[in-house]
Amino acid sequence: MLFLAKLSSLTTSSNSCATCAAIRCLIAYADGLADCRIDAAVAEGAILLTGTAPNDQARQRAIEIAGEYAGTRIISNIVIQADIELSTQPENGPSSSTAPTVALKPPKETS
């Protein structure tokens, strides 16, 4: 198991980088979060989490881990993968055609 010392403040750039790296590692190796693709960055004194998670439980767990470690405000921009899949499907449902059909008109003859 990976144990890291808790940083109490994010005042310097090196501390910010170390905190973000530690949070990324903790999330990557946490049970149940193997399918998550989450990045951590510092934004205005808070930790910003971005990326994808397979479900809401995984997203909440990642937020908890970051909050426990950093001890500061967490901003989550983690998207659930199922939400992404739904938003990329056409409104009429999946199409059997892989390419759009285009009808071309023959060019007009000029005299």
N, C-alpha and C positions, 0 to 999 in steps of 0.2 A: 504494500500500500504506500502511496505517496503522501508524505506529510510536508507541508510548507508553512513557514512562519507567516503569521498574519501581519499585513502592513496596515498601520493605523491611519496613514495619510497618503494622499496622492499629490503631494506638493511639488515634487521634482519630476522631471522627465524620465529619469532612470527608474524611479519608483513606479511611475505610471506604466512604463514598458514591462517591468518585472511583474507588476500586479496583473496586467492583461495576459502575459505569458502564463502565469500561474493559474489564472482562471480558465484559460483555454485548455491547459493540461488537466485540471481537475474535472472539467466537463467531459473531455475526451475519454478519460479513464473511469468515469462514474458508471456504476451499474445501471443498465437500462438506457444509456445515452449513446450507445455505439453508432446508431443510425443518424445522429444529429450532426449537422455541419454548422457549428456556431463559432463566431469570431467575437472577440472582445476588444474594445477600444475605449479610450478616455475622451469624454466630451463634456466640457464645462464642469469639471470636477465630479462627474458621474461616470459610471461604467455603462457603456452602450453595447448591448448584445445584439448581433445581427446574424442572420442565416436561416436555416430550416431545421425543423424537428418533425418526427413522424406523427406525433400526437400532442394534445394539450398537456398531458401528464409529464411528458419529457420536457416540454417548454417550461412548465412550472418548476420542475426539478433543477433545470439549468439556471433559472433565475434565483432559486433558493441558494444554490451553491455559490453563485457570484456574490449574492448579498451577504452570506455568512463569511466569506473570505474577505471581501473588500471592506465591509462595514460602512458602506456609503450608498448613495442613491443608485438604483439600477434602472436603466431605460431599456426596455425590451422591444426589439423590432424583429423578433423571431417569427417566421411564418410556418404554419403547419403545412406539410407536404401535400396532404389531401386537398387543401384549399388551392394550392398551385395547380394541381391536376384538374380540378373542376373549372378553374378560370381559363385554362387553355383549350377546353373542349368547345366546339361550336355550339350555338344556342339550340340548333335543331338536332343535336346529338352527334355521335361520331359518324363520319361519312365513310362509305365504302371505297370512294375514289381517293387516290393519293395526290392527284394534281387537279387543279381547276380546269374545267372545260371552257375552251375559248373558240368561238365561231369566227372565222375570218371571212370577210367579203372579198370577192375577186376585185382586182383593180379596175377602175373605169377606163374604157378606151377613149382616147382623145384623137381627134382628126385634125 
